[in-house]
Amino acid sequence: MSTTSQASQRINALLDENSFVEIGALVTARATDFNLKQTETPSDGVITGYGVIDGNLVYVYSQDASVLNGTVGEMHAKKIANLYDLAMKMGAPVIGLLDSAGLRLQEATDALNGFGEIYLKQSLASGVIPQITAVFGSCGGGLAVIPGLTDFTFMEADKAKLFVNSPNALDGNTVAKCDTSAAAFQSEEAGTVDVVADEASILAQIRQLVSMLPANNEDCAWEDCTDDLNRGCPEIVNCVGDTSLALSQIADNHLFVEVKQNYAKDMVAGFMKLNGATVGAVANRTEVYNEEGEVSEKFDAALSVRGAEKAAEFINFCDAFDIPVLSLTNVKGFAATKCAEKKMAKAVARLTYAFANATVPKVNVVIGKAYGSAYVAMNSKAIGADITLAWPDAEIGMMDANLAAKIICDGQGSDAIDACAKEYAALQNNVTSAAKRGYVDQIVEPADTRKYVIGAFEMLAAKSEGRPEKKHGTV
């Protein structure tokens, strides 16, 4: 492997020191049209091989933009496809470091077929081994499908470009108007990118993510726990708004690895360790705190289209890799806008289906309000949560008591409405009422959340649950 190319430097920075073994270093292009035979194509523009991250086997390919701009030709694609074959045999993750001008025009249909071969290998690997991509340079056209087929995508903040159609090719648009290929757009608006950072940080965060994930769908992501299993979380009660902070309070050593952190911020999704075992977490969020500890953004406690889709996609990943799911529920209803209404029913259906379809251990903690169908969709007992916990001041019911009273006492005076609201809150929205009906298994103090959640997942560790025989669902 060349020690000077940027492609090789990225691999060395990603993997444990001196662990990389290159495969196919002598492969070059076979095509001869347009004088390609006269052009040196070392490794055909992509370095492929294997190594370890914290001792765990991974397969890596890194596109070399110094060779024909990193374009994908026949042999370039075959090297990546062969790497997938090895990874599937060994049950280990594939990490792609992308930096390419796209399709190699001189190879035409051979290059197109190569794209298809990569897509096929990715599709077969989906749900079997984790797939991670990082975009460091250009990734356009058909090449953009590759990160779309992976589980997690990282993107360099300034130089990377990710697009199917270039910004200037969109009617009425220019880069100056809206750079749809930029990291900001792809992470905040499109939701295709999980993490945006500088190159060194991306490689470090990929290492961290790999340490959280199982090697394959039959592996168990577990390590010795160095945190106190009975550690209290006295500050968690102040994190009801920003649940990314609440999840870090619960997690072993306070480490919570968030995904798609810039997209649909009203919903949090990410990984943590609980007693050394990896758990996936989703949570409603109403506030975002910045690094100075100030509230920088606020949201209604409502399910949004983007939030529901983000959570559903994440839950599907967890279920495929047998990763237990924890949810923190604080939701009063659905986002009510004309734009949201176009896709709301389908998005909530997908979230509901994701929770209901998942056979992994599922624990729900109601930390705030839990009203109506939005609550039902958020991992309620009705759709399959194995254990439901709730904080003492949580509210579970059809709707806010004041709104319910106005409907029940329509046409009556304010005194009657106020009295009705108090009665409704006591009878219908009280967490004890939900517990009496079996919808809540335990009412726990916020500070004790960590130990009760760990206890629930330990009890559920050997869970086995069947589903009706079918090829797959259609939601």
C-alpha positions as CSV (number, residue, x, y, z in Angstrom):
1,M,0.0,0.0,0.0
2,S,1.3,3.5,-0.9
3,T,2.3,5.4,2.2
4,T,1.8,8.7,0.6
5,S,-1.7,8.7,-0.8
6,Q,-4.4,10.4,1.2
7,A,-6.5,7.2,0.8
8,S,-3.9,5.1,2.6
9,Q,-3.4,7.8,5.3
10,R,-7.1,7.6,6.1
11,I,-6.9,3.8,6.5
12,N,-3.9,4.1,8.8
13,A,-5.6,6.7,10.9
14,L,-8.8,4.6,11.2
15,L,-7.3,1.3,12.1
16,D,-5.2,0.1,15.0
17,E,-1.5,0.8,14.3
18,N,0.2,-1.5,11.8
19,S,-2.9,-3.7,11.5
20,F,-3.9,-3.1,7.9
21,V,-3.4,-5.8,5.3
22,E,-4.0,-4.8,1.7
23,I,-5.8,-7.1,-0.7
24,G,-5.5,-6.6,-4.5
25,A,-2.8,-4.0,-4.5
26,L,-1.6,-5.1,-8.0
27,V,-5.0,-4.8,-9.6
28,T,-5.2,-2.3,-12.5
29,A,-7.8,-1.3,-15.1
30,R,-8.4,-3.8,-18.0
31,A,-10.1,-1.3,-20.3
32,T,-8.0,0.1,-23.2
33,D,-10.5,2.6,-24.8
34,F,-9.6,6.3,-24.8
35,N,-5.9,5.4,-24.2
36,L,-6.6,4.1,-20.7
37,K,-3.9,1.4,-21.4
38,Q,-1.3,4.2,-21.4
39,T,-2.5,5.5,-18.0
40,E,-1.2,4.1,-14.8
41,T,-4.0,3.0,-12.5
42,P,-2.4,1.7,-9.3
43,S,-4.9,-0.4,-7.3
44,D,-7.4,0.9,-9.9
45,G,-8.1,3.9,-7.7
46,V,-9.3,2.0,-4.5
47,I,-7.3,0.5,-1.7
48,T,-9.0,-2.5,-0.2
49,G,-8.1,-4.8,2.7
50,Y,-8.7,-5.6,6.4
51,G,-7.4,-4.7,9.8
52,V,-8.7,-4.2,13.3
53,I,-10.3,-1.5,15.4
54,D,-9.7,-2.0,19.1
55,G,-8.9,-5.6,18.2
56,N,-12.1,-6.1,16.2
57,L,-11.8,-7.3,12.6
58,V,-13.1,-4.8,10.0
59,Y,-12.9,-4.6,6.2
60,V,-12.0,-1.3,4.6
61,Y,-11.9,0.3,1.2
62,S,-10.6,3.8,0.6
63,Q,-11.0,5.5,-2.8
64,D,-7.8,7.2,-4.1
65,A,-8.7,10.5,-5.8
66,S,-5.1,10.7,-7.2
67,V,-5.9,7.8,-9.6
68,L,-8.3,8.9,-12.3
69,N,-10.1,11.1,-9.7
70,G,-11.0,7.9,-7.8
71,T,-13.6,7.0,-10.5
72,V,-15.3,3.7,-10.3
73,G,-14.4,1.3,-13.2
74,E,-14.8,-2.4,-13.7
75,M,-11.9,-3.6,-11.5
76,H,-12.4,-0.9,-8.9
77,A,-15.9,-2.2,-8.4
78,K,-14.8,-5.8,-8.4
79,K,-12.3,-5.1,-5.6
80,I,-15.1,-3.6,-3.4
81,A,-17.5,-6.5,-4.3
82,N,-14.8,-9.1,-3.4
83,L,-14.2,-7.3,-0.1
84,Y,-17.9,-7.6,0.7
85,D,-17.7,-11.3,0.0
86,L,-14.9,-11.7,2.5
87,A,-16.7,-9.6,5.1
88,M,-19.9,-11.7,4.7
89,K,-17.9,-15.0,5.1
90,M,-16.2,-13.7,8.3
91,G,-19.2,-11.7,9.7
92,A,-17.3,-8.4,10.1
93,P,-18.2,-4.8,9.3
94,V,-17.4,-3.0,6.0
95,I,-16.2,0.6,6.2
96,G,-16.0,2.6,2.9
97,L,-14.0,5.9,2.7
98,L,-15.4,7.7,-0.3
99,D,-13.6,10.2,-2.5
100,S,-14.5,9.8,-6.1
101,A,-15.6,11.7,-9.2
102,G,-18.1,8.9,-9.8
103,L,-18.6,6.7,-12.8
104,R,-15.5,6.1,-15.0
105,L,-16.8,7.4,-18.4
106,Q,-14.1,5.6,-20.4
107,E,-15.4,2.2,-19.2
108,A,-19.1,3.0,-19.8
109,T,-21.2,-0.2,-19.4
110,D,-18.5,-2.1,-17.5
111,A,-18.4,0.7,-15.0
112,L,-22.2,0.8,-14.8
113,N,-22.3,-3.0,-14.2
114,G,-19.7,-2.4,-11.5
115,F,-22.0,0.0,-9.7
116,G,-24.7,-2.6,-9.8
117,E,-22.4,-5.3,-8.4
118,I,-21.6,-3.1,-5.4
119,Y,-25.3,-2.3,-4.9
120,L,-26.1,-6.0,-4.9
121,K,-23.4,-6.9,-2.3
122,Q,-24.6,-4.1,-0.1
123,S,-28.2,-5.2,-0.3
124,L,-27.3,-8.8,0.6
125,A,-25.2,-7.6,3.5
126,S,-27.9,-5.3,4.9
127,G,-29.0,-6.5,8.3
128,V,-26.1,-9.1,8.3
129,I,-23.0,-7.0,8.9
130,P,-22.8,-3.3,9.8
131,Q,-22.0,-1.0,6.9
132,I,-20.4,2.4,7.5
133,T,-19.4,5.0,4.9
134,A,-17.5,8.3,5.2
135,V,-17.5,11.0,2.5
136,F,-14.3,13.0,2.3
137,G,-14.4,14.4,-1.2
138,S,-16.9,14.1,-4.0
139,C,-19.6,11.4,-4.0
140,G,-22.1,12.1,-6.8
141,G,-24.6,10.5,-9.1
142,G,-24.9,6.7,-8.8
143,L,-22.1,6.7,-6.2
144,A,-24.4,8.5,-3.8
145,V,-26.5,5.3,-3.6
146,I,-23.6,3.6,-1.8
147,P,-23.9,5.6,1.4
148,G,-27.7,5.4,1.0
149,L,-27.4,1.6,1.2
150,T,-25.2,1.7,4.3
151,D,-26.3,1.9,7.9
152,F,-24.3,5.0,9.0
153,T,-22.8,7.8,7.0
154,F,-20.2,10.4,8.1
155,M,-19.3,13.5,6.0
156,E,-16.4,15.9,6.1
157,A,-17.7,19.4,7.0
158,D,-16.0,21.5,4.3
159,K,-14.7,19.6,1.3
160,A,-17.1,16.7,1.0
161,K,-19.9,16.8,-1.6
162,L,-22.8,14.3,-1.6
163,F,-25.4,14.5,-4.3
164,V,-27.4,12.6,-6.9
165,N,-27.9,15.6,-9.1
166,S,-25.4,18.5,-8.7
167,P,-26.9,21.7,-7.2
168,N,-26.6,23.6,-10.4
169,A,-28.5,21.0,-12.4
170,L,-31.7,21.5,-10.3
171,D,-34.2,23.9,-11.8
172,G,-34.0,27.3,-10.3
173,N,-31.1,26.5,-8.0
174,T,-27.4,27.3,-7.8
175,V,-24.8,26.4,-5.3
176,A,-24.9,30.0,-4.1
177,K,-28.6,29.8,-3.5
178,C,-28.7,26.3,-1.9
179,D,-25.8,23.9,-1.9
180,T,-27.7,20.7,-1.8
181,S,-24.5,18.7,-2.0
182,A,-23.0,20.3,1.2
183,A,-22.7,18.5,4.5
184,A,-25.1,21.0,6.2
185,F,-27.9,20.2,3.7
186,Q,-27.4,16.5,3.7
187,S,-27.3,16.2,7.5
188,E,-29.9,18.8,8.5
189,E,-32.4,18.7,5.6
190,A,-32.0,15.3,3.8
191,G,-31.1,13.3,6.9
192,T,-28.8,11.0,4.9
193,V,-25.7,11.9,7.1
194,D,-25.3,10.9,10.7
195,V,-22.2,12.9,11.6
196,V,-20.5,16.0,10.2
197,A,-17.0,16.8,11.4
198,D,-13.4,17.3,10.3
199,E,-11.5,14.3,8.9
200,A,-9.6,13.4,12.1
201,S,-12.8,13.6,14.2
202,I,-14.7,11.4,11.7
203,L,-12.2,8.6,11.8
204,A,-12.1,8.8,15.6
205,Q,-16.0,8.7,15.8
206,I,-16.1,5.7,13.4
207,R,-13.8,3.8,15.8
208,Q,-16.2,4.7,18.6
209,L,-19.2,3.6,16.7
210,V,-17.6,0.3,15.7
211,S,-16.9,-0.4,19.4
212,M,-20.6,0.0,20.1
213,L,-21.8,-2.3,17.3
214,P,-21.9,-6.1,17.1
215,A,-19.7,-7.5,14.3
216,N,-22.7,-9.1,12.7
217,N,-26.3,-10.1,13.3
218,E,-25.4,-13.2,15.3
219,D,-22.8,-11.4,17.5
220,C,-23.3,-9.8,20.9
221,A,-21.9,-6.3,21.5
222,W,-20.8,-6.7,25.1
223,E,-17.8,-5.6,27.3
224,D,-17.0,-5.5,31.0
225,C,-18.9,-2.7,32.7
226,T,-16.7,-0.3,34.8
227,D,-19.6,1.8,36.0
228,D,-21.7,1.3,39.1
229,L,-24.9,-0.6,38.2
230,N,-26.7,1.1,41.1
231,R,-25.4,4.6,40.4
232,G,-28.1,7.2,40.9
233,C,-28.9,9.9,38.4
234,P,-29.9,12.9,40.5
235,E,-29.6,15.3,37.6
236,I,-31.7,13.4,35.1
237,V,-34.9,15.1,36.3
238,N,-33.5,18.3,34.8
239,C,-33.0,16.6,31.5
240,V,-36.6,16.0,30.5
241,G,-36.4,18.6,27.8
242,D,-33.0,17.5,26.3
243,T,-33.2,13.7,26.4
244,S,-29.8,13.3,24.8
245,L,-28.5,14.5,28.2
246,A,-30.9,12.2,30.0
247,L,-29.6,9.2,28.0
248,S,-26.0,10.1,28.8
249,Q,-27.0,10.2,32.5
250,I,-28.3,6.6,32.3
251,A,-25.5,5.2,30.1
252,D,-22.4,3.4,31.4
253,N,-19.7,6.1,32.0
254,H,-22.1,8.7,30.7
255,L,-21.3,7.8,27.0
256,F,-24.2,8.2,24.6
257,V,-23.3,8.0,20.8
258,E,-26.0,10.0,18.9
259,V,-26.8,9.3,15.3
260,K,-28.4,11.8,12.8
261,Q,-27.8,14.4,15.5
262,N,-28.5,17.4,13.1
263,Y,-31.7,15.9,11.7
264,A,-35.1,15.9,13.3
265,K,-33.8,17.2,16.6
266,D,-37.1,16.6,18.2
267,M,-36.3,12.9,18.2
268,V,-33.0,11.6,19.7
269,A,-31.5,8.3,18.5
270,G,-28.3,6.6,19.4
271,F,-26.3,3.9,21.2
272,M,-25.1,3.4,24.8
273,K,-23.8,0.7,27.0
274,L,-25.9,-0.6,29.9
275,N,-24.0,-3.0,32.2
276,G,-21.6,-3.4,29.3
277,A,-24.2,-4.4,26.7
278,T,-25.1,-2.2,23.8
279,V,-28.6,-0.7,23.8
280,G,-30.2,1.5,21.2
281,A,-32.2,4.4,22.5
282,V,-34.9,6.7,21.0
283,A,-36.4,9.6,22.9
284,N,-38.7,12.6,22.3
285,R,-37.0,15.9,22.8
286,T,-38.4,19.4,23.5
287,E,-35.2,21.3,24.1
288,V,-31.6,21.4,22.8
289,Y,-28.8,22.7,25.1
290,N,-25.7,24.1,23.6
291,E,-22.1,23.7,25.0
292,E,-22.7,26.7,27.3
293,G,-25.6,25.0,28.9
294,E,-28.1,27.3,27.4
295,V,-31.3,26.3,25.6
296,S,-30.6,26.9,21.9
297,E,-33.7,25.3,20.3
298,K,-37.2,24.4,21.5
299,F,-39.8,22.1,20.1
300,D,-43.4,21.1,20.9
301,A,-43.8,17.7,22.6
302,A,-45.2,16.4,19.3
303,L,-44.2,13.6,16.9
304,S,-43.0,15.1,13.6
305,V,-42.8,13.3,10.3
306,R,-39.0,13.4,10.3
307,G,-38.7,12.4,13.9
308,A,-40.9,9.4,13.4
309,E,-39.0,8.3,10.3
310,K,-35.7,8.8,12.0
311,A,-36.7,6.7,15.0
312,A,-38.3,3.9,12.8
313,E,-35.2,3.5,10.7
314,F,-33.0,3.3,13.8
315,I,-35.3,0.8,15.5
316,N,-35.2,-1.4,12.4
317,F,-31.4,-1.4,12.5
318,C,-31.4,-2.4,16.2
319,D,-33.9,-5.2,15.6
320,A,-31.8,-6.6,12.7
321,F,-28.7,-6.7,14.9
322,D,-30.4,-8.0,18.0
323,I,-29.8,-4.8,19.9
324,P,-32.3,-4.1,22.7
325,V,-34.3,-0.8,22.5
326,L,-34.9,1.8,25.2
327,S,-37.4,4.6,24.7
328,L,-38.0,7.8,26.7
329,T,-41.5,9.0,26.1
330,N,-42.6,12.6,26.4
331,V,-45.2,13.4,23.7
332,K,-48.5,15.2,23.7
333,G,-49.6,14.6,20.1
334,F,-48.6,15.1,16.4
335,A,-47.1,18.1,14.7
336,A,-50.0,20.0,13.2
337,T,-49.0,21.8,10.0
338,K,-50.2,21.4,6.4
339,C,-46.8,20.2,5.3
340,A,-46.6,17.6,8.1
341,E,-50.1,16.4,7.4
342,K,-49.1,15.1,3.9
343,K,-46.9,12.4,5.4
344,M,-47.8,12.2,9.1
345,A,-50.1,9.1,9.0
346,K,-47.6,7.0,7.1
347,A,-44.6,8.2,9.2
348,V,-46.3,7.3,12.4
349,A,-47.5,4.0,11.0
350,R,-43.8,3.2,10.2
351,L,-42.8,4.1,13.7
352,T,-45.6,2.0,15.2
353,Y,-44.7,-0.9,12.9
354,A,-41.0,-0.6,13.7
355,F,-41.7,-0.9,17.5
356,A,-44.4,-3.6,17.1
357,N,-42.3,-5.7,14.6
358,A,-39.1,-5.6,16.7
359,T,-38.6,-8.8,18.7
360,V,-35.6,-7.5,20.7
361,P,-36.1,-6.6,24.4
362,K,-38.0,-3.3,24.6
363,V,-38.2,-1.0,27.6
364,N,-40.2,2.2,27.7
365,V,-39.8,5.0,30.3
366,V,-42.5,7.6,30.5
367,I,-40.7,10.7,31.7
368,G,-43.3,13.4,31.0
369,K,-46.6,13.6,29.2
370,A,-47.8,10.7,27.2
371,Y,-51.1,11.6,25.4
372,G,-53.2,10.0,22.7
373,S,-52.1,8.0,19.7
374,A,-48.7,9.6,19.7
375,Y,-48.0,7.9,23.1
376,V,-49.3,4.6,21.7
377,A,-46.8,4.8,18.8
378,M,-43.9,5.6,21.2
379,N,-43.2,2.0,22.3
380,S,-46.3,1.7,24.5
381,K,-47.2,-1.6,26.1
382,A,-50.1,-1.9,23.7
383,I,-47.7,-2.3,20.7
384,G,-45.3,-4.6,22.4
385,A,-43.1,-2.9,25.0
386,D,-41.9,-5.7,27.4
387,I,-41.5,-3.4,30.4
388,T,-42.9,0.1,30.9
389,L,-41.6,2.3,33.7
390,A,-42.8,5.8,34.5
391,W,-41.7,8.7,36.7
392,P,-44.1,9.7,39.5
393,D,-45.2,13.0,37.9
394,A,-45.7,11.4,34.4
395,E,-49.1,11.9,32.8
396,I,-50.6,9.1,30.6
397,G,-54.0,9.6,29.0
398,M,-56.1,10.6,26.0
399,M,-55.2,14.3,26.1
400,D,-54.4,17.3,28.4
401,A,-57.0,17.5,31.2
402,N,-57.9,21.1,30.5
403,L,-58.7,20.3,26.8
404,A,-60.6,17.2,27.8
405,A,-62.7,19.2,30.3
406,K,-63.6,21.9,27.7
407,I,-64.9,19.1,25.4
408,I,-66.8,17.2,28.2
409,C,-68.3,20.4,29.7
410,D,-69.0,22.2,26.4
411,G,-71.3,25.1,27.1
412,Q,-70.8,25.1,30.8
413,G,-69.1,27.8,32.9
414,S,-65.5,28.1,33.8
415,D,-66.0,26.8,37.3
416,A,-67.5,23.6,36.0
417,I,-64.7,23.2,33.4
418,D,-62.0,23.7,36.1
419,A,-63.6,21.2,38.4
420,C,-63.9,18.7,35.5
421,A,-60.3,19.2,34.6
422,K,-59.1,18.4,38.1
423,E,-61.3,15.3,38.2
424,Y,-60.1,14.2,34.7
425,A,-56.4,14.7,35.7
426,A,-56.9,12.6,38.8
427,L,-58.9,9.8,37.3
428,Q,-57.6,9.6,33.7
429,N,-54.1,11.2,33.4
430,N,-52.6,10.1,36.7
431,V,-49.7,7.7,36.3
432,T,-51.1,5.6,39.1
433,S,-54.3,5.1,37.2
434,A,-52.3,3.8,34.2
435,A,-50.4,1.5,36.6
436,K,-53.7,0.2,38.1
437,R,-54.8,-0.8,34.6
438,G,-51.5,-2.6,33.9
439,Y,-50.2,-0.1,31.3
440,V,-47.3,0.8,33.6
441,D,-45.3,-1.9,35.3
442,Q,-43.4,0.2,37.8
443,I,-43.4,3.8,39.0
444,V,-39.7,4.7,39.7
445,E,-38.0,7.8,41.0
446,P,-36.1,9.6,38.2
447,A,-32.8,9.2,40.1
448,D,-33.3,5.4,40.1
449,T,-33.9,5.2,36.3
450,R,-30.5,3.7,35.5
451,K,-30.7,0.7,37.9
452,Y,-34.3,-0.1,37.0
453,V,-33.6,0.0,33.2
454,I,-30.5,-2.2,33.7
455,G,-32.6,-4.6,35.8
456,A,-35.3,-4.8,33.1
457,F,-32.9,-5.5,30.3
458,E,-31.0,-8.1,32.4
459,M,-34.4,-9.9,33.0
460,L,-35.2,-9.7,29.3
461,A,-31.7,-10.9,28.1
462,A,-33.0,-14.4,27.0
463,K,-36.2,-13.1,25.4
464,S,-37.6,-15.1,22.5
465,E,-40.6,-14.0,20.7
466,G,-42.1,-15.4,17.5
467,R,-44.0,-13.6,14.7
468,P,-46.5,-14.9,12.2
469,E,-44.8,-16.7,9.3
470,K,-44.3,-14.4,6.3
471,K,-41.7,-13.2,3.9
472,H,-41.7,-9.6,5.3
473,G,-44.0,-6.8,6.2
474,T,-45.1,-4.1,3.8
475,V,-45.3,-1.0,6.0
